[in-house]
């Protein structure tokens, strides 16, 4: 009997530890840190807020036909989810805005858009971007925003970052996502930017984008961008 009680106790302890571990994983997925998890940055450097949003990369023939309450379609109309977060960031830290726009627009149909995104991810395509940041050398801090597409960044994000020498610059990701959280996007960015400093990422569930300004402000405070 004592042996059975002992085994039950060990089982309960293991189960509790597993639950706590899952909680920690959930928290990390929502607001991830890489490279320098205990470090903050100075807000004195020149700031760029670059972002990719579906709304700027598609065309809707009849905007009135879009169901703005549908989580799969609302972000197809400007301003897109990542642009909304970008504006929340700019309100607090200033900086210049840059929308990453591809040469060949994506379909405004959600499923068709994701089908193309899946193919681009599988083939590691680098879509052509229509504009560039001419004075990239002047920026010390780059906020980099994107939606979660197939658990990573849209391939246009990699087209963007591979167009410049971002060595020694501070990159701060932010992501609008569905139930997949940030996926593996932070790891993929870290692999693509081995000589940059990646700090705490901000993730927001797409339906919560309009009401996330307080969370954005707290995150900016946590990483030392605002007092």
N, C-alpha and C positions, 0 to 999 in steps of 0.2 A: 504493500500500500504506500509506504514512504517513497519507494522508487517511482511509482506512478505519479504521485504528487510532485515529485521533483521534475519528472519529465514534462508534466503539465505546466509547471512554473517556467521551465526553460522555453517551452513552446510559446507561452504568452509573452515572455521577454523578447523573443525573436520577432513575433508578430508585431509588437509595439515598435520595435526598432525599424521594421520594414515600413510601417505606416509613416513614421517620422521621416524616413528617407524619401518616401514618395512626396511628402509635403515639401521637403527641401528641393527636390527636383522640380516641382511645380513652380516654386518661387524663382529658381534660377532660370527656368524657361521664360518667365514673364519679364524679368529685368536682369539680363545677363551681363557679366563682366568678364573681360579677357585681358591678358597681358599685364595690366597693372590694377588689380581689383581694389587695392586700398589707396589708390592715388587720386588726387583731384588735380585740376588744371587752373592755370591763370586765365582770367577772362580778358586780359589786356591785348592779346593778339587779334589780328584781323580775322573775321569770321565769314565763312561761306556756308549757306544752307542749301545743299543740293538734294533734289528729291525726284523720284520717278513716281508718277501717278497715272493710273489707267485713263482717267478723264482727259489728260493732256495728250494721250497717245492713241486716241480713237476718234471716230466721228459718228454722231448720232443724228440720223436724218430727221427724226421726229422726237425731240426732247419731251414733249407732252405725253408720249407713250410710255415713258419710263416710270416704273413703280418705285418711287423714292423710298418706300417703306420696306422694300425687298433688299435683304443684305447682299444678294448676288448682283444687284443692278444699281444701287444708289450711287456707288463710287464711280459710275460711268459718266456722271455729270460733274462739271466743274463747280466748286473746287473739289477735287478728289480727297480721299481720306488722308493721304500723306501730306498733301498740300495744306490741309487744315492744321495738322500737327506742326508743319513748318512755320505757319503763321503764328501759332502759339509760341513757338521757340523765338521767332524774331521779335515778338512783342516784349520779350524779357531780355534778350541779349543783343538785339540789333543784328547787324550782319546783312550780307547780300544774298538774294534768292536766285536760284538757278534751277529751272525745270528741265529734267533730262528727257528729251523727246527723240524718238526714233524716226528714221526716214520713211519706213513703211509702217503705217498705223496698224494697230491691232483691231480685230473685229469688236464691235460693240455688243456682240452676243457673248454672254459669259462663258458658255461651254466652248465656243469656237476660240475665244481668246485663250482659255486655259489649255486647249489642245495644242495651239501654236506654242504656248509657253512651255509645255511639256516636251515638244519636239526640240525646241531651242536648248532646253536644259540637257536633254539626252545627247545632243550633238555638240554641246558647249559652243553654241553659236554666239557671235558677237555682233548684234545688230548695229547698223550704222546710225550714229547720232547726228542730228542736223545742225547743232551749234556747239561751240566750245567756250570754255572759260579762258579768255586771252591772258589774264593776269594771275594765273593760278599760283605763281611763285610768291605772290604777296600775301596769301592766306596761310595762317598758322593753324587754324582750327576749321575742320570741315564736318558739319552735321550731314549725315547721309541717310536719306529716307527712302523707304520702299515698301511695297506690299509683300506679304509672304506668298510666293508663287511656287507651289510644289516643294514646300519646306526649305526654300532657298530664296535668294534675291532674283528678280527679273534679270535676264542676261544683259540687258542694257546697263545695269549697274556696273557690271564688269567691263563693258565697253567704255564706260565713263572713267573708271579708276585706272584702267590700263592705258588711257590716253595721256596720262600725266605722270611725272615723277612725284609721288606723294611721300617719299622717304622723309622720316623725322617729323611729319605732320601728325597732328592729333585728329583722329577720325572718331566721330561719335554717332553710332547708328541709331535710327529710330524706325519702327516698323508698325504698320497697321496689318492686323492678321485676323484670321478666323480662329477656329478651335485648335489649330496647330501651333499656336504661339509663335515664337521666333524660329521654330524649326532648327535647322542646322545653318541658318544664314550667318550667324556670328562666326562659326567655325570656317565657313567658306570665305568670308571676308578676311579673316585672320590669315588664311592660307594665301589669299591674293595680295595681302598687304604686309608682308613679313617685316618690312622696315618702317612701318608706321606704328603709331601708338593708338591702340583701340581702347576706348573707355566704355563705361557702363552704357548698355543699350537700353532704350525705352521701347516697350511694346504695348500696344493698345488693341483691344478687341474692336473690330470694325464698328459694330453697333454703338460702341461707347465713345467714338471719336469726338462727337460734338460736345461731350461733357467732360473731356479729359484734361482741360486746361490746368486745373489744380494739381493733377498728377504730374503734368509736364513741369509745372513750376517747382514742385517738390524735387523731382528728378534733377532739374537744373541746379537747384540748391545743393543737392547731395554731391554733385560732381564739381562743385565750386564755381559754377558759371554765374551765379547770382548770390547775393548775400542772404 
